[in-house]
Amino acid sequence: MESPVQPSATLKRTPFYDFHRALGAKIVEFAGFEMPVRYTGDVREHVCVRERAGLFDISHMGEFHVEGPGALEFLSHAVTNDLASAAPGQAVYSPMCRPDGGIVDDLLVYRFEDHFMVVVNASNTPKDFEWLLDYCPADVELEDRSDRTALLAVQGPKTPEILQGLVPDEALDLGYYRFMTGPVCGVEAVISRTGYTGEDGFELYFEPRHAARVWEGLMSAGNRLGLEPVGLPLEAGLGWTVKFGKGDFVGRDALLRQKEHGLKRRLVGFELEGRRVPRHDMPIEAGGRALGRVSSGTFSPSLERPIGMGYVESGSAQTGTALEIRAGEARLAARVAPRPFYKGGSRRA
């Protein structure tokens, strides 16, 4: 259960806070911000995104501007994925690792003609900036522009229809993980065909002073198509984002050793019988033997059953493996399930 926000001088607000309050959203503390966790209810908002479209305020995310002669080399060393092969107008998803191979954060890197934009998770913004600053050479300018960036995501199968007339026609033809700069509701923005809902959608970056114009423009255009404001979206099997062949990067040696010697643990998804939802840190067992712990869990309205994720011993990571989730004295029956859990989304490659 979420705790209601207590007044605090340390909590930040996004440029859309007054809209959230006026629409009756439940506000909670999240990553140092007062954020809307829901408006009408989790299931209704879930169905809205699956069937029509939802409008997410994700302005709590962090944005760093990177430019200079050594910008590409610097970022290529900082993240595990291959940025050199990305063309201008392409976004790249990647972990950023410590020397021991552990993940500092997962992030998006947007490659422009003359600079890069790095988008990081809200709770990690200060830590990520300091981490990058430690590696930043003299010929690279690294600037935190988080407080100067508003970010809205429109996600769901009706998104392209909603955005018709609000963005340039060529924006609607962008491929997945491609972006461009252009007007949104008459405001200059970065228009990116990205998102984590499994549905088609766009993320829109622009200056906070235009927040009201863009919010109201989107809601007005989307009203007849069922667009609704919705609460916070939730976000490893990330081997595909680690490019050993690109050259050196932070954590490469440790990750290469893991690849050569085999992983002791793997992140798996699992589905549960019954209705009880698995919670973070619940033990995962099989035959009374400890295998790992739950990292996250929820009830899936689309699948009509509880689902979860967790790290288990590699030998128990195969699809169909029977598991038990220990919830106090109770044992919840579960099976390893293939990911993604939901495969019916409108997202296009």
Buried (B, 14 or more C-beta within 10 A) or exposed (E): EEEEBEEEEEBBBBBBBEBBEEBEBBBBBBBBBBBBBBBBEBEEBBBBBBEBBBBBBBBBBBBBBBBBEBBBBBBBBBBBBBBEEBEEBBBBBBBBBEEEBEEBBBBBBBBBEEBBBBBBBBBBBEBBBEBBEEEBEEEBEBEBBBEEBBBBBBBBBBBBBBBEEBBBEEBBEBEBBBBBBBBBBEBEBBBBBBBBBBBBBBBBBBBBEBBEBBBEBBBEBBEEBBBBBBBBBEEEEBEEBBBEEBEEBBBBEBBEEBEEEEEEBBBBBBBBEEEBBBEEEBBBBBEEEEBBBBBBBBBBBBEEBBBBBBBBBEEBBEEEBEBBBBBEEEEBEBBBBEBEBBEEBBBEE
